[in-house]
Each structure stands twice: as C-alpha cells, then as structure tokens.
Amino acid sequence: MNRSKKGKNRKLFKKKSHSNNRLGCIIAIIVLIPILFGVYLYCQQINIQKNNEPQTDTSFQIPPGKDLETPISLVPRQEQIIRHSGYTVSYNKDLKIPNWVSYELTRKETKGKEKRGNRFITDPLVTGPIATNADYTRSGYDKGHMAPAADMKWSPEAMKESFYFSNMCPQHPQLNRRGWKNLEEKIRDYCQCVTRNRFYTLVCDLYCKNDLYDE
C-alpha cells in the first residue's frame, strides 16, 4: 500500500512539475513578446532617422589651389574669366561690371605693407567694353572694390590690379564707406584670429535690371 501511494505521489509531482514548466514558458513568452516588439520598433525608428539624414557624397574632392576661386555658375550669363595675381574675376562686358570676384586671403597677406594706390585703370586683359572714370563722374556712386585694396597689401602688382575697373561696382557712398568697409575689416580680423592659414572669399554684386537698362 505504501509503495503504491508513493508511486502515485511521484506521478502527481511530475505532472505538477510539467504543468509549472509549461506555465513558466507561457508567462516568459507573454513577457518577451512586448519586449521584442519594442526592440523592433526602436530599430525601425533608427533606420528611418538614418534614411532622413542628408547623404554625404564621399566621392567629392575639394579642388586644389586656384580652382577654389572659380565657382560654377548655375545661371547662364555673359562672362570672361580673368585670373590676376591677387584675385579671379568673372567679368561681364554687357554690364561693364564683374559678375563675381574671388580671392584667397592668408594671415600673412593681411600683414602686408604695400601702400594703397588710388589710380583706377582699365584691365588690360578684358576683351570688349569696360567702364571708365567718366562713367562714375557725377553719377552719385563710388567706385566700389570687390576684392579690397586693403587685402592686396602683400604685393605691388596685386595692389595695382585691385584698382582695375573689372574689379569695380557702383556703390552708394554710405554703403562703400561704412557697411561694406566694416565687412571687409571683419573678414581681415577673422582671418588673423582663427587657426586656419587661408580663406577663400567670393564677392557677388546685386543690381536691379530696371536701373541698368532704363534710358
């Protein structure tokens, strides 16, 4: 009798153990489902964020030297690209002003000792019409440098080139002698203070077509 009871008890214990194991497995599965679902949603969110980030073109290479001074125009326009020792200019013979002027400026160049020239002259490399002093006489506008003369103190030749009419745009006196002058000084100050050795500056002019073509 005792042996039969012990046998029955063992069978009941085994059944209870199996039931407990199944119940534990079911509970574990129920707990893991939301956890795994949460991990899935998190991974999906990370992928979405990565896809929305701007892609960097690793094949792009910064062009060396003077090529940085020649931007690519997005709008077709009349131009003649002229490279001087101190700057590069996209000259527009139809308007007789530059589309843009660009130049490299180093910390050493900002400390040049060349005296400022004041003789505005024709650019010998320009083909076609170009402005003269007569175009500015009694016009109410200054001959405004695009590449500043103060940035060309490192070389007599660069200083001379900065007074070519291909480097000039009509500027209101208050702009030329105040705001524009202050901006040029800020660029030089920045170039002297930061750790980088050189900077590339691009200057573009803004104009109203009605003012240019009204007779």
Rosetta blueprint (number, residue, H / E / L):
1 M L
2 N H
3 R H
4 S H
5 K H
6 K H
7 G H
8 K H
9 N H
10 R H
11 K H
12 L H
13 F H
14 K H
15 K H
16 K H
17 S H
18 H H
19 S H
20 N H
21 N H
22 R H
23 L H
24 G H
25 C H
26 I H
27 I H
28 A H
29 I H
30 I H
31 V H
32 L H
33 I H
34 P H
35 I H
36 L H
37 F H
38 G H
39 V H
40 Y H
41 L H
42 Y H
43 C H
44 Q H
45 Q H
46 I H
47 N H
48 I H
49 Q H
50 K H
51 N H
52 N H
53 E L
54 P L
55 Q L
56 T L
57 D L
58 T L
59 S L
60 F L
61 Q L
62 I L
63 P L
64 P L
65 G H
66 K H
67 D H
68 L H
69 E H
70 T L
71 P L
72 I L
73 S L
74 L L
75 V L
76 P L
77 R L
78 Q L
79 E L
80 Q E
81 I E
82 I E
83 R E
84 H L
85 S L
86 G L
87 Y L
88 T E
89 V E
90 S E
91 Y E
92 N E
93 K L
94 D L
95 L L
96 K L
97 I E
98 P E
99 N E
100 W E
101 V E
102 S E
103 Y E
104 E E
105 L E
106 T E
107 R L
108 K L
109 E H
110 T H
111 K H
112 G L
113 K L
114 E L
115 K L
116 R L
117 G L
118 N L
119 R L
120 F L
121 I E
122 T L
123 D L
124 P L
125 L L
126 V L
127 T L
128 G L
129 P L
130 I L
131 A L
132 T L
133 N H
134 A H
135 D H
136 Y H
137 T L
138 R L
139 S L
140 G L
141 Y L
142 D E
143 K E
144 G E
145 H E
146 M L
147 A L
148 P L
149 A H
150 A H
151 D H
152 M L
153 K L
154 W L
155 S L
156 P H
157 E H
158 A H
159 M H
160 K H
161 E H
162 S L
163 F L
164 Y E
165 F H
166 S H
167 N H
168 M E
169 C E
170 P E
171 Q E
172 H L
173 P H
174 Q H
175 L H
176 N H
177 R H
178 R H
179 G H
180 W H
181 K H
182 N H
183 L H
184 E H
185 E H
186 K H
187 I H
188 R H
189 D H
190 Y H
191 C H
192 Q H
193 C H
194 V L
195 T L
196 R L
197 N L
198 R E
199 F E
200 Y E
201 T E
202 L E
203 V E
204 C E
205 D L
206 L L
207 Y L
208 C L
209 K H
210 N H
211 D H
212 L H
213 Y H
214 D L
215 E L
